[in-house]
C-alpha cells in the first residue's frame, strides 16, 4: 500500500511538472507585449523631462518624439507596450534640447543606460544590450576613421610634391578599405541584427574591374558602370526590415537613386514607377513613407 502511495505521489508530481513545463513553453511561445523597457541613469541631472526621439528616413535634425519620462534623482524610466513599435535608431534628448546621444532599439528590449552628461558621447554604459555595445564599438571606430580622414586632408593641402600626394592618397585608400572590411566583418558576425542591417545597407555596389563590351563582344560598353551600379543599388538593403525606416538611411538613398540614377525621360520614369512599386513590397512602414513623400 505504501509503495502504491509513493508511486501515486511520483505520478502526481510528474503531472504537475508537465503542466508547469507546458505552461512555461506556451508563455515562451506567446509574442512579447513589451515594446521596450529602458532605464536611463544620469547621476547629477536635475529632475526634468527627457525625450526619446527617433529618425524617420531622414537624418540631421529631422527627428520625432516617441516617448518622454521625468528624471527622479537621476533616473528616468521608459516603458511601452505600443503594438506598432518595431525599433530603429533612437536618441535620448535632454530638456535643454541640445544634450543627446544615439542608441539602437529592438522590439522587446529591456536594458539600462548609464551616462554622464560631462563625457558624452563617451562614457555611456549599456547593461543587457549587446546590440548597443557593438554599436558603441562601431561609433568609436567610425570617429577614429573620421579623425584620420581630416588629418589626411590637411596633409594633402600642405603636400609639396606629387610623390607626397600619392603617398597620402594611398594611405587614405588603405584606411577606407580597412573601414569597409570592418563593416563587412560586423555584418558577417551578427547576421539579422539591426546594426548589421544598417551597415550592410551602407555598402555600395562594387563595379567589376576590367573592360566590358556590348553584346557584339567588340564594342566597349561605356555605360556599364552606370547600369551596373543602378541595377545593384538596392542589393544590400533589407526591404523586409521595417526597423530601417526608423534610421537616417532611407531618404538619402532614395533621393540619390531618384535624382542621380533615374534619368528624366519617359523610359526612366516608367522604370522609376516600377521601382517605387517594388519598394512597397515588405513592411507597411516603407510603403507609408513612400506614399507621404
N, C-alpha and C positions, 0 to 999 in steps of 0.2 A: 504493500500500500504506500509505504514511504517512498519507494522507488518511482511509483506511478506519479505521486505528487511532485517529485523532483523533475520528472520528465515533463509534466504539465507546466511547471514553472519555467523551464527552459524554453518550451514551445511558446509560452505566452510572451516571454522576453524577446524571443525571435520575431514574433508578430509585431510587437511594439517597435522593435529596431527596424524592421522592414518598413513599417508605416512612417517612422521618422525619416528614414533614408529616402523613401518615396516622396515625402513632403518636401525634403530638402532639395531633391532633384527637380521637383516641379517648380519650386521657388527660384532655382537657378535658371530654369528654362524660360521663366517669365521675363519679358523685356523690362529693363530698369525704368521706373517712372522718374528717376532723378535726372534732371538735365545737367546740373552741376552743383557742387558744394565746395566753395572756395573760402578759406580763412586767410585773411590778409593781416599780417602783423608788421606794424611800422612803429617801433618804440619812439616816443617823443612827439608824435604827431598830435595836434590838438583834436579835441572832439569835434569833428567836422565831417562833411559829406565826401565820399569818394565814389567816382563813377567807373563803371565797367563799360567800355565802349568798344565798338567793332568797326572793321572796314566792310565795305560792300562793293567789291570790284575795283574801286579806285584807291589810290594811295594818297600820300601827303596829308593835308589837314581835313580831308573828307572822311569824317568818322561819325558814327551814330551811337546814341546812348542805348545800351542794352539793359542795364541794371544799375542800382545805386545802393549804398549802405552807409551807415554812420559809424565813424570811429568811436570806440568807447575804451579809454585807457590804452590807445594804440592798437586796438583790434577791431576789424570790420569783417562781417560775415556775409557772403553772398550765397544764397540758396534758391534754387529754381527747379520747378517741375514742368516747365514750359514744353509742351509736346512738339512744338515746331523747332526747337533748338537743335542744331546739327553740329555746332562747333566752328572753329576757324581761328583766325589771328585776331587776338583781342588786346586791349590796352587798359591799364589802370590809370585813371586821370584824377589827380587830387583836386581839391576845391579851388586852388589858385588857377586852375585851367592851364597850367604850364608843366608842372611836375608830372612825369608819366613814365611808364615802361611797358614793353610789349611781352606777351606770352601766348602760348597756344592752348586751346581748349578743345576737348572731345566730349561728346555726349556721355554722361555718366561719370565724368571726372570728379574726384574727391581729393583735393590736395591743399596744402598750406604754402603760402608765400611769406617769407620773412625778408624785409628790405629796409634799407636805411636811406633816407632822403639825401643825406650828405654824400653818398657814394654812388648814386645812380648814374649810368645804367649798370655799374658794377655792384658787387656786394649783395646780390639777390640770391636767396637760397630757396629751392623748391623741395618740399617733402612729399613723397608719394607721387611724383610726376617725372618718370624717366624721359618722357617726351620733351619736357621743358629743360631738363638737364642737357639733353642733346642739342636743343635749340640754343642754349647758352653757349655751348661749345662752338656751335656754328657762328654765332654772333661774334664771339671773340676772334675766331679765325678770320671772319669777314672784315672786322675792324682792322686787324693787323695787316690784311691784304690791302685794304684801302689806304692805310698809312704809308705802306711801301710804294703804292702807286703814286701818291702825291710826292713822295721823295724822288721817285724816278722822273717825274715831270719836271721838277726843279733842276735835277741833274741834266736833263735834256736841254733845258733853257740855257744852261751855262757850259754845255759841251762846245769844245773848240775845234775838234777835228771830226771827220767822217768816221774814223775808227772809234772815237769815243761814243758817237751817236749810235753806231751799230752795236757796240757792246752793251749800252744801256737798254736799247730796244730788245736785245737778246735776253737780257735779264728779265725784262717785262714779260716777254713771251713765255719764258720758263715759269715765272710766277703765276701767269694766267693758266697755264696747263696744270700746274700743281693744284690751283684752286678748283679747276674743273674736275680733276681726279678726286679731290677731297669730297666734292659734292656727290660724285658717282659712287664712291665708297659708302657714303652716308645713306644713299638710296638703296644700294645693294644690301647693306647690313640691316636695314629697317624697313622692309617692304610693306606697303599699305598704310604706313603711319602718315599723319598729316604732314610732318616735316619732310618726309621722303617724297610725298606727292608734290609739295611746294618746290623742292629743289629739282625734282625731275621736270616739272613744268618750266623751270628756268633754262633747261638745256635747249640750245638752238640746234637746228639741223646742221650736220657737218657735210659739206659738199664733197662728194668723192673726188679725189685728185686725178690728174691726168687729162688727156684730151677726150672730148666727147663729140660724136658725129650724129648726123641725121640718119634716117632710115637707109639712105643710099650707101652709107658706110664711107663716104668720101668727103662730104661737105661738113665742115666744123659747125657744131651746134652752139651758136653764140648766146643762145638764151637758156642753155642747160642749167646754169647755176640758179637763175631766177626761178625757173619752173620747178626745179628740184626742191629749192628752199620753200617755195609756196606749197608744193604738194605734201611736204613733210612737216610743215609749220606746227601743226597741232598733234603730232605723233606722241609727244611726251606729256600731254595734258590729259588727265583722267577726267573725262566728261561725266562720269557717274559719281564723282566725289563732290557733293554739294558743299562740303567744307571750304573748297577752293574759292567759292564765290564770296566768302567772308574773309578774303585776303586782299592785298593790294595788287594782285597779279592780273586779274581777268580783263579789266577795262583797257589797260595798257597794251596787252596782247591783241585784243580785239581791234583797238584803234590802229595798231601797226599793220595788222592784216588788211583791214579795210582801206586804209589810206596809202599804204606803200606797196601792197602786193596785189590788190584788186584794181585793175586799170579801169578808167572811167569811160568805157564804151559798152554797148549793149551786151556783147558776149560775156564780159566780165560781170555786168550787173546780174545777168542770169546765173552765173557761177556764184556770185555773192548771195543771191537769194537762196540757192540750194544749200550753200554753206550755213546760212543762218538757220534753215530748217534742220540741218544736221546737228547743229549745236543745241537744238532744243531737245534732242534725244537724251534721256537720262533723267536727272532730278528736276524737280519743279523750280528750284531756286534760280538756275541758269536761265530757264525759259522766262521766268518773271523778269529777270534782269534785262534780257534782250528786248523784251516787249516794251519796257518802260524807257529804253534809251532813245 
